[in-house]
Amino acid sequence: MQYRCNRCEPLSAEVLRTTDVLGRRWALALICASHAGAVRFNEFRQALGEVPPRTLAQRLVELEQAGVLERRVTDARPPRVEYVLTAHGRRLKGVVDVIETWSIRA
């Protein structure tokens, strides 16, 4: 038997868009690592551990497209790529802190 809530309102487009970005595997971990100071691809790999490189690259692109991270290429030999939290991404710090606090108490 399936129960349904007749009083529930549909989720807003904003909530659905946010959960689509943040609900992907490794996305929140990347945001946490960004707040901790990781900025280069290999630093993210060291911080996250077992994330496959292809998945990491894909998540970085998705977070960049969502406006959470900014990809910066420095003019050096060889070129250096760094990922920096945008102002929009820095606003997620509160979410990261709440998740960390919840996980400590769980």
C-alpha positions in Angstrom: 0.0 0.0 0.0 1.4 3.4 -1.0 0.7 6.5 1.1 0.4 9.9 -0.5 0.4 13.3 1.1 -2.4 15.3 -0.4 -1.3 18.5 1.2 2.3 18.6 -0.1 3.2 21.3 -2.5 5.5 20.6 -5.4 9.1 21.6 -4.9 10.1 24.9 -6.4 12.3 25.0 -9.5 15.1 26.5 -7.4 15.1 23.6 -4.9 15.0 21.0 -7.8 17.9 22.8 -9.6 20.0 23.0 -6.4 19.4 19.3 -5.5 20.3 18.4 -9.1 23.7 20.0 -8.7 24.5 19.2 -5.1 22.9 15.7 -5.1 25.5 14.3 -7.5 28.1 12.1 -6.1 31.3 14.0 -5.0 29.8 17.4 -5.5 29.5 18.3 -1.9 32.9 16.8 -1.2 34.4 19.0 -3.9 32.7 22.1 -2.3 34.0 21.1 1.1 37.5 20.6 -0.3 37.3 24.0 -2.0 36.5 25.7 1.3 39.5 23.9 2.8 41.8 25.3 0.1 42.1 22.7 -2.6 42.3 24.5 -6.0 44.0 22.2 -8.4 42.9 18.9 -9.9 45.4 16.8 -8.1 44.7 18.5 -4.8 41.1 17.6 -5.2 42.1 14.0 -5.9 44.3 13.9 -2.8 41.5 15.4 -0.7 38.7 13.1 -2.0 40.7 9.9 -2.3 39.1 7.3 -4.5 37.3 9.5 -7.0 37.9 8.4 -10.6 39.6 11.2 -12.6 36.9 11.2 -15.2 34.2 11.7 -12.6 36.2 14.4 -10.9 36.6 16.3 -14.2 32.9 16.0 -14.9 31.9 17.3 -11.5 34.3 20.2 -11.7 32.7 21.1 -15.1 29.2 20.8 -13.6 30.0 23.0 -10.6 31.6 25.5 -13.0 28.5 25.5 -15.1 26.3 26.0 -12.0 28.3 29.0 -11.0 29.8 27.4 -7.9 33.4 27.2 -9.1 35.4 29.4 -11.5 38.1 27.8 -13.6 41.2 29.9 -14.0 44.0 29.2 -16.4 47.3 30.9 -15.6 49.7 31.9 -18.3 52.7 29.8 -17.4 54.7 26.9 -18.8 53.0 24.5 -18.5 49.6 26.2 -18.2 48.2 25.9 -14.7 44.5 25.4 -14.1 43.0 26.3 -10.7 39.4 26.2 -9.5 38.2 28.9 -7.1 34.9 29.2 -5.4 32.7 32.0 -6.8 30.8 34.4 -4.5 27.8 32.1 -5.2 29.9 29.0 -4.1 31.2 30.7 -1.0 27.6 31.1 0.2 27.4 27.3 0.5 29.8 27.5 3.5 26.8 27.4 5.8 25.5 24.3 4.2 28.9 22.6 4.5 29.2 23.6 8.1 25.7 22.2 8.9 26.5 18.9 7.2 29.8 18.6 9.0 28.1 19.3 12.4 25.3 16.8 11.6 27.9 14.1 10.7 29.8 14.5 13.9 26.6 14.1 16.0 25.3 11.1 14.0 
